[in-house]
Amino acid sequence: MLYHLLTPLADRFIAFNLFYYISFRAAAAAFTAIVLAFFVGPLMIRKLKQHNVGQVIRAEGPASHQAKRGTPTMGGGIVLLCTLLPTLLWAQLDNRYVIVAAVATLWMGAIGFVDDYLKFVSGKPRGLVARHKLIGQVTFGVVLGTYLLLNPLVDTVPASSTTLPFFKYVVVTLPPLLYVVFVTLVLTGTSNAVNLTDGLDGLAIGLSAIAAVAFAVFAYLFGRIDAAEYLLVFYLPGAGELTIFCASLFGAALGFLWFNAHPAEVFMGDTGSLALGGAFGTVAILLKSEFLLLLVGGVFVAEALSVIIQTGVFRHRKRRHGREYAEQHRVFRMAPLHHHFEKMGWAESKVVTRFYIIGILCALFALSTLKIR
């Protein structure tokens, strides 16, 4: 909004030239998101407490988590508001990259909101039936894949393609139908992976802040023709505006972490975790960097794989040897992975801090692929 209002004044007031610079607007968006979170957070926490929107803790979880029963949840609304409002304020509103990313975040956030509302307000412990939640995610994946096929964002790269880390100018072009399936898998997998990671105070939101910084760098470099030529990556005109979106997401994550750090004053619930996952999946798809997502979000991937492995092996052993044997020979003491380490005796804060360190290493490794080609 401010870009469109103030850049026409740059001819008369040189200071307004700043609004042409993505770097300036990205920094301003991050700052705006953090400050906004500091104002919105306490208000939303107070409202959630007034309406008794409290977290339900699984009986089979770590014993230390029982103290968290009743902590306000659905705080993901803070993340949504503090991501989208600064984006609207500082980004170019006619940029399709920004529009698609914002719509994806809203869509996934809406699915999470319905799930949280049914669980914590309507008193339905299961929330939104898993099948219905998956239908909502898959539907948007199909819509996004089809839209990108019919309305390519750039002419320099085939619409139904993706790029590979470590290789310069290597594009894998998929058949149209397979591309739609691929987009759907990336979007659904990422949103669910972040959702599974959201089990400890500050864990998912801190890792999201790290991932947002990494994708902000990628978006900025891919959107600059000089940087793209120097780094031997494909130039994506207009993609630089995603830097504003990612910076807003980073600021919103830091702002929410203020309230979500151990001991958490509020949980984000599916409203926030599904929205964050949808945002990262969509940004990766728009930047043709879906495989980089596996590197940037390495912890998210590990968390999701731990659940898949635990469930798959348990079912196999139950079918072959019976339930009692399967329960006694689990791969992990508890899944997702962060609970496994808690069961091993690690303090919650230690698990979170060490996962942060791994998340930073994953992001740095992903960024290093820009030069390792």
Secondary structure, DSSP 8 states (H G I E B T S, - for coil): -HHHHHGGGGGT-GGGGGGG-HHHHHHHHHHHHHHHHHHHHHHHHHHHHHTT-B----TTS-GGGGGGTT-B--THHHHHHHHHHHHHHHS-TT-HHHHHHHHHHHHHHHHHHHHHIIIIIS--TT-S-HHHHHHHHHHHHHHHHHHHHHS-S-SSS-TTEEE-TTSTT-EEE--HHHHHHHHHHHHHHHHHHHHHHTTSTTHHHHHHHHHHHHHHHHHHHHT-HHHHHHHT----TTGGGHHHHHHHHHHHHHHHHHHHSSS-S---HHHHHHHHHHHHHHHHHHTT-HHHHHHHTHHHHHHHHHHHHHHHHHHHHHHHH-HHHHHHT-SSSSSSHHHHHHHTT--HHHHHHHHHHHHHHHHHHHHHTTT--
